[in-house]
Amino acid sequence: MSTQNEDQTPALKYKRIVAKIGTNVLTAGTDRLNMELMADLAAQVAALRKQGAELIVVTSGAIATGRHRLGMSDRKDRKDIPFRQVLAAVGQTDLMQAYQEIFARHDITIAQTLLTRRDLADRVGYLNARNTLLAMLDLGVVPIVNENDVVAVDEIEGAKIGDNDNLSAFVANLVDADLLAILTDIGGLFSADPRVQPAAELIPRVETIDEEIEALAGGTTGHGVGGMATKIQAARLATGGGTDVFIASGREADALKRLAHGEALGTHFPAAVDRMESRKRWMLAALSVKGDIVVDDGASKVLREKEASLLPAGIQKVEGVFSRGETVAIVDGRGNRIACGITNYSSEEIQRIRGLHSDKIEEVLGHHYGSEVLHRNNMVLL
């Protein structure tokens, strides 16, 4: 956690932040991107990064941007899937160009990252996506994540993209985010739709997402109160992975900065579990352990005491047959499990590189997935 500096900037409460920006925020309710609002968002990201925060932006807006580029109004918009995929393909270029322009003013490098649920459901895809996003953060790059609407048929069907709210929660779990900020055109979860009932009251905190909350948001299938149903689904997913969630207005001044510093804006959904406990449960239960990697005493000590990555040099033998991206256990010479995690290499590959220095991996295998057999970010000590 950051400390206050000389200008008394408040300390960060959250370091790794996923910010989901909805279409209605990006367009300010119009038919085109609002560059002034996007520039303000980039300025907030830049300020937070100077304090040591890491940020990932999950963005909507590709279809709306494509519709504007082609001169089509929403009323005349065809609803068939191939046409909407064309809108997404056209609009994604303009959307990324806009992000490129506003972040370049702060000397921030961005990276387009297109994902589908299929990418994250597959173990190897999950591993690749996680490693890539974490590498971007390590290099100071801001990932701009969007659903790959050109190929994600299920998620694009009908009038709603189904949806970047849930995608943002997947990304938050993927990178172990501290905070998921869902910035929308409504200031949080209300007792009724505030656009219809001005007397509706904001619900500032939701400890448990139960049937009452789901019903208030419109259930799990409908459009919901102010489009809240998918946001509540996302909050359930992210809090279940150990991430705090806020649903707040993206038009509120400095909303992202204020949330990062711990100010209560909109509706707060506190994390339901400790993040490390959640990752242990996921690795040990959701993905069954496919094999064991036996390490020498030196590697065992380094793993336990320094929480380091596992390199091939410390591996003595491999037990079981597994593929890259599957979950394996790390075992010491006495048969004690000391960790589990997702492997960067298959059992056959590890058998060939065990005991070698990492710089020999490509020479032996003819390819290279990284210096680590298991990266510390994909490993949990037991």
Contacts in CASP RR format, 6 or more apart in sequence:
PFRMAT RR
TARGET T0000
AUTHOR 0000-0000-0000
METHOD contacts of the structure
MODEL  1
MSTQNEDQTPALKYKRIVAKIGTNVLTAGTDRLNMELMADLAAQVAALRK
QGAELIVVTSGAIATGRHRLGMSDRKDRKDIPFRQVLAAVGQTDLMQAYQ
EIFARHDITIAQTLLTRRDLADRVGYLNARNTLLAMLDLGVVPIVNENDV
VAVDEIEGAKIGDNDNLSAFVANLVDADLLAILTDIGGLFSADPRVQPAA
ELIPRVETIDEEIEALAGGTTGHGVGGMATKIQAARLATGGGTDVFIASG
READALKRLAHGEALGTHFPAAVDRMESRKRWMLAALSVKGDIVVDDGAS
KVLREKEASLLPAGIQKVEGVFSRGETVAIVDGRGNRIACGITNYSSEEI
QRIRGLHSDKIEEVLGHHYGSEVLHRNNMVLL
1 11 0 8 1.000
1 12 0 8 1.000
1 13 0 8 1.000
1 15 0 8 1.000
2 11 0 8 1.000
2 12 0 8 1.000
2 15 0 8 1.000
2 51 0 8 1.000
2 52 0 8 1.000
3 11 0 8 1.000
4 10 0 8 1.000
4 11 0 8 1.000
9 51 0 8 1.000
10 261 0 8 1.000
10 262 0 8 1.000
11 261 0 8 1.000
12 48 0 8 1.000
12 51 0 8 1.000
12 52 0 8 1.000
12 53 0 8 1.000
12 260 0 8 1.000
12 261 0 8 1.000
13 179 0 8 1.000
13 260 0 8 1.000
13 261 0 8 1.000
13 262 0 8 1.000
14 53 0 8 1.000
14 178 0 8 1.000
14 179 0 8 1.000
14 244 0 8 1.000
14 259 0 8 1.000
14 260 0 8 1.000
14 262 0 8 1.000
15 52 0 8 1.000
15 53 0 8 1.000
15 54 0 8 1.000
15 178 0 8 1.000
16 53 0 8 1.000
16 54 0 8 1.000
16 137 0 8 1.000
16 175 0 8 1.000
16 176 0 8 1.000
16 177 0 8 1.000
16 178 0 8 1.000
16 179 0 8 1.000
17 48 0 8 1.000
17 53 0 8 1.000
17 54 0 8 1.000
17 55 0 8 1.000
17 56 0 8 1.000
17 177 0 8 1.000
17 178 0 8 1.000
17 179 0 8 1.000
17 180 0 8 1.000
17 181 0 8 1.000
17 256 0 8 1.000
17 260 0 8 1.000
18 55 0 8 1.000
18 56 0 8 1.000
18 57 0 8 1.000
18 58 0 8 1.000
18 168 0 8 1.000
18 171 0 8 1.000
18 172 0 8 1.000
18 175 0 8 1.000
18 177 0 8 1.000
18 179 0 8 1.000
18 180 0 8 1.000
18 181 0 8 1.000
18 243 0 8 1.000
19 41 0 8 1.000
19 45 0 8 1.000
19 55 0 8 1.000
19 56 0 8 1.000
19 57 0 8 1.000
19 58 0 8 1.000
19 181 0 8 1.000
19 183 0 8 1.000
19 256 0 8 1.000
20 57 0 8 1.000
20 58 0 8 1.000
20 59 0 8 1.000
20 60 0 8 1.000
20 164 0 8 1.000
20 165 0 8 1.000
20 167 0 8 1.000
20 168 0 8 1.000
20 180 0 8 1.000
20 181 0 8 1.000
20 182 0 8 1.000
20 183 0 8 1.000
20 234 0 8 1.000
21 41 0 8 1.000
21 57 0 8 1.000
21 58 0 8 1.000
21 59 0 8 1.000
21 60 0 8 1.000
21 183 0 8 1.000
21 250 0 8 1.000
22 59 0 8 1.000
22 60 0 8 1.000
22 61 0 8 1.000
22 164 0 8 1.000
22 183 0 8 1.000
22 184 0 8 1.000
22 185 0 8 1.000
23 60 0 8 1.000
23 61 0 8 1.000
23 63 0 8 1.000
23 64 0 8 1.000
24 184 0 8 1.000
24 185 0 8 1.000
25 37 0 8 1.000
25 183 0 8 1.000
25 184 0 8 1.000
25 185 0 8 1.000
25 250 0 8 1.000
25 251 0 8 1.000
26 33 0 8 1.000
26 34 0 8 1.000
26 37 0 8 1.000
26 38 0 8 1.000
26 59 0 8 1.000
26 60 0 8 1.000
26 61 0 8 1.000
26 64 0 8 1.000
27 33 0 8 1.000
27 34 0 8 1.000
27 61 0 8 1.000
27 64 0 8 1.000
28 34 0 8 1.000
28 37 0 8 1.000
28 251 0 8 1.000
29 185 0 8 1.000
31 64 0 8 1.000
31 67 0 8 1.000
31 68 0 8 1.000
31 73 0 8 1.000
31 74 0 8 1.000
32 64 0 8 1.000
32 65 0 8 1.000
32 68 0 8 1.000
33 61 0 8 1.000
33 65 0 8 1.000
33 68 0 8 1.000
33 94 0 8 1.000
33 95 0 8 1.000
33 98 0 8 1.000
35 98 0 8 1.000
35 101 0 8 1.000
35 102 0 8 1.000
37 251 0 8 1.000
38 98 0 8 1.000
38 99 0 8 1.000
38 102 0 8 1.000
39 102 0 8 1.000
39 105 0 8 1.000
41 57 0 8 1.000
41 102 0 8 1.000
41 256 0 8 1.000
42 99 0 8 1.000
42 102 0 8 1.000
42 103 0 8 1.000
42 105 0 8 1.000
42 106 0 8 1.000
42 108 0 8 1.000
43 106 0 8 1.000
44 254 0 8 1.000
44 255 0 8 1.000
44 256 0 8 1.000
44 257 0 8 1.000
45 55 0 8 1.000
45 57 0 8 1.000
45 103 0 8 1.000
45 106 0 8 1.000
45 108 0 8 1.000
45 142 0 8 1.000
45 256 0 8 1.000
46 103 0 8 1.000
46 106 0 8 1.000
46 108 0 8 1.000
47 257 0 8 1.000
48 55 0 8 1.000
48 256 0 8 1.000
48 257 0 8 1.000
48 260 0 8 1.000
49 55 0 8 1.000
49 108 0 8 1.000
49 140 0 8 1.000
49 142 0 8 1.000
53 260 0 8 1.000
54 137 0 8 1.000
54 140 0 8 1.000
55 142 0 8 1.000
56 133 0 8 1.000
56 137 0 8 1.000
56 142 0 8 1.000
56 143 0 8 1.000
56 145 0 8 1.000
56 171 0 8 1.000
56 175 0 8 1.000
56 177 0 8 1.000
57 99 0 8 1.000
57 142 0 8 1.000
57 143 0 8 1.000
57 144 0 8 1.000
57 145 0 8 1.000
58 145 0 8 1.000
58 146 0 8 1.000
58 164 0 8 1.000
58 167 0 8 1.000
58 168 0 8 1.000
58 171 0 8 1.000
59 95 0 8 1.000
59 99 0 8 1.000
59 144 0 8 1.000
59 145 0 8 1.000
59 146 0 8 1.000
59 164 0 8 1.000
60 146 0 8 1.000
60 161 0 8 1.000
60 164 0 8 1.000
61 91 0 8 1.000
61 95 0 8 1.000
62 87 0 8 1.000
62 88 0 8 1.000
62 91 0 8 1.000
62 92 0 8 1.000
62 95 0 8 1.000
62 146 0 8 1.000
62 149 0 8 1.000
63 84 0 8 1.000
63 87 0 8 1.000
63 88 0 8 1.000
63 91 0 8 1.000
63 149 0 8 1.000
63 156 0 8 1.000
63 161 0 8 1.000
65 90 0 8 1.000
65 91 0 8 1.000
65 92 0 8 1.000
65 94 0 8 1.000
65 95 0 8 1.000
65 98 0 8 1.000
66 87 0 8 1.000
66 88 0 8 1.000
66 90 0 8 1.000
66 91 0 8 1.000
66 94 0 8 1.000
67 73 0 8 1.000
67 74 0 8 1.000
67 77 0 8 1.000
67 87 0 8 1.000
69 90 0 8 1.000
69 91 0 8 1.000
69 94 0 8 1.000
70 87 0 8 1.000
70 90 0 8 1.000
72 87 0 8 1.000
77 84 0 8 1.000
77 87 0 8 1.000
78 84 0 8 1.000
79 158 0 8 1.000
79 159 0 8 1.000
81 153 0 8 1.000
81 156 0 8 1.000
81 157 0 8 1.000
81 158 0 8 1.000
84 149 0 8 1.000
84 156 0 8 1.000
84 158 0 8 1.000
85 149 0 8 1.000
85 150 0 8 1.000
85 151 0 8 1.000
85 153 0 8 1.000
85 156 0 8 1.000
88 149 0 8 1.000
88 150 0 8 1.000
88 156 0 8 1.000
89 149 0 8 1.000
89 150 0 8 1.000
92 112 0 8 1.000
92 114 0 8 1.000
92 146 0 8 1.000
92 149 0 8 1.000
92 150 0 8 1.000
95 146 0 8 1.000
96 110 0 8 1.000
96 112 0 8 1.000
96 144 0 8 1.000
99 110 0 8 1.000
99 144 0 8 1.000
100 110 0 8 1.000
103 109 0 8 1.000
103 110 0 8 1.000
103 142 0 8 1.000
108 142 0 8 1.000
109 139 0 8 1.000
109 140 0 8 1.000
109 141 0 8 1.000
109 142 0 8 1.000
110 141 0 8 1.000
110 142 0 8 1.000
110 143 0 8 1.000
110 144 0 8 1.000
111 136 0 8 1.000
111 141 0 8 1.000
111 142 0 8 1.000
111 143 0 8 1.000
111 144 0 8 1.000
112 144 0 8 1.000
112 146 0 8 1.000
113 129 0 8 1.000
113 132 0 8 1.000
113 133 0 8 1.000
113 136 0 8 1.000
113 143 0 8 1.000
113 144 0 8 1.000
113 145 0 8 1.000
113 146 0 8 1.000
114 145 0 8 1.000
114 146 0 8 1.000
114 147 0 8 1.000
114 148 0 8 1.000
115 129 0 8 1.000
115 145 0 8 1.000
115 146 0 8 1.000
115 147 0 8 1.000
115 148 0 8 1.000
115 167 0 8 1.000
115 170 0 8 1.000
115 171 0 8 1.000
116 147 0 8 1.000
116 148 0 8 1.000
116 151 0 8 1.000
116 152 0 8 1.000
116 155 0 8 1.000
117 152 0 8 1.000
117 154 0 8 1.000
117 155 0 8 1.000
117 166 0 8 1.000
117 167 0 8 1.000
117 170 0 8 1.000
118 152 0 8 1.000
119 125 0 8 1.000
119 126 0 8 1.000
119 128 0 8 1.000
119 129 0 8 1.000
119 148 0 8 1.000
120 126 0 8 1.000
120 129 0 8 1.000
120 170 0 8 1.000
120 174 0 8 1.000
123 287 0 8 1.000
123 325 0 8 1.000
123 326 0 8 1.000
123 327 0 8 1.000
123 342 0 8 1.000
124 323 0 8 1.000
124 324 0 8 1.000
124 325 0 8 1.000
126 174 0 8 1.000
126 325 0 8 1.000
126 342 0 8 1.000
127 324 0 8 1.000
127 325 0 8 1.000
127 342 0 8 1.000
127 344 0 8 1.000
127 378 0 8 1.000
129 174 0 8 1.000
130 174 0 8 1.000
130 175 0 8 1.000
130 377 0 8 1.000
130 378 0 8 1.000
131 344 0 8 1.000
131 375 0 8 1.000
131 377 0 8 1.000
131 378 0 8 1.000
133 143 0 8 1.000
133 171 0 8 1.000
133 174 0 8 1.000
133 175 0 8 1.000
134 175 0 8 1.000
134 377 0 8 1.000
136 142 0 8 1.000
136 143 0 8 1.000
137 143 0 8 1.000
137 175 0 8 1.000
145 167 0 8 1.000
145 168 0 8 1.000
145 171 0 8 1.000
146 164 0 8 1.000
147 155 0 8 1.000
147 156 0 8 1.000
147 161 0 8 1.000
147 162 0 8 1.000
147 163 0 8 1.000
147 164 0 8 1.000
147 167 0 8 1.000
149 155 0 8 1.000
149 156 0 8 1.000
149 161 0 8 1.000
154 162 0 8 1.000
155 161 0 8 1.000
155 162 0 8 1.000
155 163 0 8 1.000
156 162 0 8 1.000
160 223 0 8 1.000
160 230 0 8 1.000
162 230 0 8 1.000
163 230 0 8 1.000
165 182 0 8 1.000
165 230 0 8 1.000
165 231 0 8 1.000
165 233 0 8 1.000
165 234 0 8 1.000
166 230 0 8 1.000
166 233 0 8 1.000
166 234 0 8 1.000
166 237 0 8 1.000
168 180 0 8 1.000
168 182 0 8 1.000
168 234 0 8 1.000
168 238 0 8 1.000
169 180 0 8 1.000
169 233 0 8 1.000
169 234 0 8 1.000
169 235 0 8 1.000
169 237 0 8 1.000
169 238 0 8 1.000
169 243 0 8 1.000
169 245 0 8 1.000
170 237 0 8 1.000
171 177 0 8 1.000
172 180 0 8 1.000
172 238 0 8 1.000
172 241 0 8 1.000
172 243 0 8 1.000
172 245 0 8 1.000
173 237 0 8 1.000
173 238 0 8 1.000
173 241 0 8 1.000
173 243 0 8 1.000
176 243 0 8 1.000
176 275 0 8 1.000
176 279 0 8 1.000
176 377 0 8 1.000
177 238 0 8 1.000
177 243 0 8 1.000
178 243 0 8 1.000
178 244 0 8 1.000
179 243 0 8 1.000
179 244 0 8 1.000
179 245 0 8 1.000
179 246 0 8 1.000
179 259 0 8 1.000
179 260 0 8 1.000
180 234 0 8 1.000
180 235 0 8 1.000
180 238 0 8 1.000
180 243 0 8 1.000
180 244 0 8 1.000
180 245 0 8 1.000
180 246 0 8 1.000
181 245 0 8 1.000
181 246 0 8 1.000
181 248 0 8 1.000
181 255 0 8 1.000
181 256 0 8 1.000
181 259 0 8 1.000
181 260 0 8 1.000
182 231 0 8 1.000
182 234 0 8 1.000
182 235 0 8 1.000
182 245 0 8 1.000
182 246 0 8 1.000
182 247 0 8 1.000
182 248 0 8 1.000
183 248 0 8 1.000
183 249 0 8 1.000
183 250 0 8 1.000
183 255 0 8 1.000
183 256 0 8 1.000
184 231 0 8 1.000
184 247 0 8 1.000
184 248 0 8 1.000
184 249 0 8 1.000
184 250 0 8 1.000
185 249 0 8 1.000
185 250 0 8 1.000
185 251 0 8 1.000
186 194 0 8 1.000
186 195 0 8 1.000
186 226 0 8 1.000
186 227 0 8 1.000
186 228 0 8 1.000
186 249 0 8 1.000
187 194 0 8 1.000
187 202 0 8 1.000
187 247 0 8 1.000
187 248 0 8 1.000
187 249 0 8 1.000
187 250 0 8 1.000
187 252 0 8 1.000
187 265 0 8 1.000
187 266 0 8 1.000
187 267 0 8 1.000
188 202 0 8 1.000
188 203 0 8 1.000
188 228 0 8 1.000
188 247 0 8 1.000
188 248 0 8 1.000
188 249 0 8 1.000
188 266 0 8 1.000
188 267 0 8 1.000
189 202 0 8 1.000
189 203 0 8 1.000
189 206 0 8 1.000
189 213 0 8 1.000
189 216 0 8 1.000
189 217 0 8 1.000
189 225 0 8 1.000
189 228 0 8 1.000
189 231 0 8 1.000
189 232 0 8 1.000
189 247 0 8 1.000
189 266 0 8 1.000
189 267 0 8 1.000
190 200 0 8 1.000
190 201 0 8 1.000
190 202 0 8 1.000
190 203 0 8 1.000
190 225 0 8 1.000
191 200 0 8 1.000
191 201 0 8 1.000
191 203 0 8 1.000
191 216 0 8 1.000
192 199 0 8 1.000
192 200 0 8 1.000
192 225 0 8 1.000
193 200 0 8 1.000
193 225 0 8 1.000
193 226 0 8 1.000
194 200 0 8 1.000
195 226 0 8 1.000
202 266 0 8 1.000
202 267 0 8 1.000
203 216 0 8 1.000
203 267 0 8 1.000
204 264 0 8 1.000
204 266 0 8 1.000
204 267 0 8 1.000
204 268 0 8 1.000
205 264 0 8 1.000
205 267 0 8 1.000
205 268 0 8 1.000
205 269 0 8 1.000
205 270 0 8 1.000
206 213 0 8 1.000
206 235 0 8 1.000
206 267 0 8 1.000
206 268 0 8 1.000
206 269 0 8 1.000
207 270 0 8 1.000
208 272 0 8 1.000
209 232 0 8 1.000
209 235 0 8 1.000
209 236 0 8 1.000
209 239 0 8 1.000
209 269 0 8 1.000
213 232 0 8 1.000
214 220 0 8 1.000
214 229 0 8 1.000
214 232 0 8 1.000
216 225 0 8 1.000
216 228 0 8 1.000
217 224 0 8 1.000
217 225 0 8 1.000
217 227 0 8 1.000
217 228 0 8 1.000
217 229 0 8 1.000
217 231 0 8 1.000
217 232 0 8 1.000
218 224 0 8 1.000
218 225 0 8 1.000
218 228 0 8 1.000
218 229 0 8 1.000
219 229 0 8 1.000
219 232 0 8 1.000
220 229 0 8 1.000
220 233 0 8 1.000
221 229 0 8 1.000
222 229 0 8 1.000
223 229 0 8 1.000
228 247 0 8 1.000
231 247 0 8 1.000
234 245 0 8 1.000
235 245 0 8 1.000
235 247 0 8 1.000
235 269 0 8 1.000
238 245 0 8 1.000
238 269 0 8 1.000
239 245 0 8 1.000
239 269 0 8 1.000
239 270 0 8 1.000
239 271 0 8 1.000
239 272 0 8 1.000
239 273 0 8 1.000
240 271 0 8 1.000
240 272 0 8 1.000
240 273 0 8 1.000
240 278 0 8 1.000
241 271 0 8 1.000
241 272 0 8 1.000
241 273 0 8 1.000
241 275 0 8 1.000
241 278 0 8 1.000
241 279 0 8 1.000
242 271 0 8 1.000
242 272 0 8 1.000
242 273 0 8 1.000
242 274 0 8 1.000
242 275 0 8 1.000
242 278 0 8 1.000
243 271 0 8 1.000
243 275 0 8 1.000
244 268 0 8 1.000
244 269 0 8 1.000
244 270 0 8 1.000
244 271 0 8 1.000
245 268 0 8 1.000
245 269 0 8 1.000
246 259 0 8 1.000
246 265 0 8 1.000
246 266 0 8 1.000
246 267 0 8 1.000
246 268 0 8 1.000
246 269 0 8 1.000
247 266 0 8 1.000
247 267 0 8 1.000
247 269 0 8 1.000
248 255 0 8 1.000
248 259 0 8 1.000
248 265 0 8 1.000
248 266 0 8 1.000
248 267 0 8 1.000
249 255 0 8 1.000
249 265 0 8 1.000
249 266 0 8 1.000
250 256 0 8 1.000
252 258 0 8 1.000
252 265 0 8 1.000
255 265 0 8 1.000
258 265 0 8 1.000
259 265 0 8 1.000
276 380 0 8 1.000
279 380 0 8 1.000
280 380 0 8 1.000
280 382 0 8 1.000
283 327 0 8 1.000
283 340 0 8 1.000
283 341 0 8 1.000
283 342 0 8 1.000
283 380 0 8 1.000
284 327 0 8 1.000
284 340 0 8 1.000
287 326 0 8 1.000
287 327 0 8 1.000
287 342 0 8 1.000
288 327 0 8 1.000
289 327 0 8 1.000
289 328 0 8 1.000
289 329 0 8 1.000
289 340 0 8 1.000
290 320 0 8 1.000
290 321 0 8 1.000
290 322 0 8 1.000
290 323 0 8 1.000
290 326 0 8 1.000
290 327 0 8 1.000
290 328 0 8 1.000
291 318 0 8 1.000
291 319 0 8 1.000
291 320 0 8 1.000
291 321 0 8 1.000
291 322 0 8 1.000
291 328 0 8 1.000
291 329 0 8 1.000
291 347 0 8 1.000
292 318 0 8 1.000
292 319 0 8 1.000
292 320 0 8 1.000
292 328 0 8 1.000
292 329 0 8 1.000
292 330 0 8 1.000
292 331 0 8 1.000
292 337 0 8 1.000
293 310 0 8 1.000
293 315 0 8 1.000
293 318 0 8 1.000
293 319 0 8 1.000
293 328 0 8 1.000
293 329 0 8 1.000
293 330 0 8 1.000
293 331 0 8 1.000
293 343 0 8 1.000
293 350 0 8 1.000
293 373 0 8 1.000
293 374 0 8 1.000
294 315 0 8 1.000
294 316 0 8 1.000
294 317 0 8 1.000
294 318 0 8 1.000
294 319 0 8 1.000
294 331 0 8 1.000
294 332 0 8 1.000
294 333 0 8 1.000
294 335 0 8 1.000
295 303 0 8 1.000
295 310 0 8 1.000
295 314 0 8 1.000
295 315 0 8 1.000
295 316 0 8 1.000
295 330 0 8 1.000
295 331 0 8 1.000
295 332 0 8 1.000
295 333 0 8 1.000
295 338 0 8 1.000
296 314 0 8 1.000
296 315 0 8 1.000
296 316 0 8 1.000
296 333 0 8 1.000
297 332 0 8 1.000
297 333 0 8 1.000
298 314 0 8 1.000
299 310 0 8 1.000
299 311 0 8 1.000
299 313 0 8 1.000
299 314 0 8 1.000
299 315 0 8 1.000
300 332 0 8 1.000
300 333 0 8 1.000
300 338 0 8 1.000
302 308 0 8 1.000
303 310 0 8 1.000
303 330 0 8 1.000
303 338 0 8 1.000
303 339 0 8 1.000
303 381 0 8 1.000
304 338 0 8 1.000
304 381 0 8 1.000
307 376 0 8 1.000
307 381 0 8 1.000
308 376 0 8 1.000
309 371 0 8 1.000
309 372 0 8 1.000
309 373 0 8 1.000
309 374 0 8 1.000
309 375 0 8 1.000
309 376 0 8 1.000
309 379 0 8 1.000
310 330 0 8 1.000
310 339 0 8 1.000
310 372 0 8 1.000
310 373 0 8 1.000
310 374 0 8 1.000
310 379 0 8 1.000
311 357 0 8 1.000
311 358 0 8 1.000
311 371 0 8 1.000
311 372 0 8 1.000
311 373 0 8 1.000
312 350 0 8 1.000
312 353 0 8 1.000
312 354 0 8 1.000
312 355 0 8 1.000
312 356 0 8 1.000
312 357 0 8 1.000
312 358 0 8 1.000
312 361 0 8 1.000
312 373 0 8 1.000
313 355 0 8 1.000
313 356 0 8 1.000
313 357 0 8 1.000
313 358 0 8 1.000
314 354 0 8 1.000
314 355 0 8 1.000
315 350 0 8 1.000
315 353 0 8 1.000
315 354 0 8 1.000
315 355 0 8 1.000
315 373 0 8 1.000
316 333 0 8 1.000
316 354 0 8 1.000
316 355 0 8 1.000
317 351 0 8 1.000
317 354 0 8 1.000
318 347 0 8 1.000
318 350 0 8 1.000
318 351 0 8 1.000
318 354 0 8 1.000
319 331 0 8 1.000
320 347 0 8 1.000
321 347 0 8 1.000
321 348 0 8 1.000
322 328 0 8 1.000
322 343 0 8 1.000
322 346 0 8 1.000
322 347 0 8 1.000
323 346 0 8 1.000
323 347 0 8 1.000
324 343 0 8 1.000
324 344 0 8 1.000
324 345 0 8 1.000
324 346 0 8 1.000
324 349 0 8 1.000
324 369 0 8 1.000
325 342 0 8 1.000
325 343 0 8 1.000
325 344 0 8 1.000
326 342 0 8 1.000
326 343 0 8 1.000
327 340 0 8 1.000
327 341 0 8 1.000
327 342 0 8 1.000
327 343 0 8 1.000
328 340 0 8 1.000
328 341 0 8 1.000
328 342 0 8 1.000
328 343 0 8 1.000
328 374 0 8 1.000
329 337 0 8 1.000
329 339 0 8 1.000
329 340 0 8 1.000
329 341 0 8 1.000
330 337 0 8 1.000
330 338 0 8 1.000
330 339 0 8 1.000
330 340 0 8 1.000
330 341 0 8 1.000
330 374 0 8 1.000
330 379 0 8 1.000
331 337 0 8 1.000
331 338 0 8 1.000
332 338 0 8 1.000
337 382 0 8 1.000
338 381 0 8 1.000
338 382 0 8 1.000
339 374 0 8 1.000
339 379 0 8 1.000
339 380 0 8 1.000
339 381 0 8 1.000
339 382 0 8 1.000
340 379 0 8 1.000
340 380 0 8 1.000
340 382 0 8 1.000
341 374 0 8 1.000
341 378 0 8 1.000
341 379 0 8 1.000
341 380 0 8 1.000
342 374 0 8 1.000
342 378 0 8 1.000
342 379 0 8 1.000
343 350 0 8 1.000
343 373 0 8 1.000
343 374 0 8 1.000
344 369 0 8 1.000
344 370 0 8 1.000
344 372 0 8 1.000
344 373 0 8 1.000
344 374 0 8 1.000
344 375 0 8 1.000
344 378 0 8 1.000
345 353 0 8 1.000
345 369 0 8 1.000
345 373 0 8 1.000
349 365 0 8 1.000
350 373 0 8 1.000
352 364 0 8 1.000
352 365 0 8 1.000
353 360 0 8 1.000
353 361 0 8 1.000
353 364 0 8 1.000
353 365 0 8 1.000
353 373 0 8 1.000
356 364 0 8 1.000
358 370 0 8 1.000
358 371 0 8 1.000
358 372 0 8 1.000
359 371 0 8 1.000
361 368 0 8 1.000
361 370 0 8 1.000
361 371 0 8 1.000
362 368 0 8 1.000
END
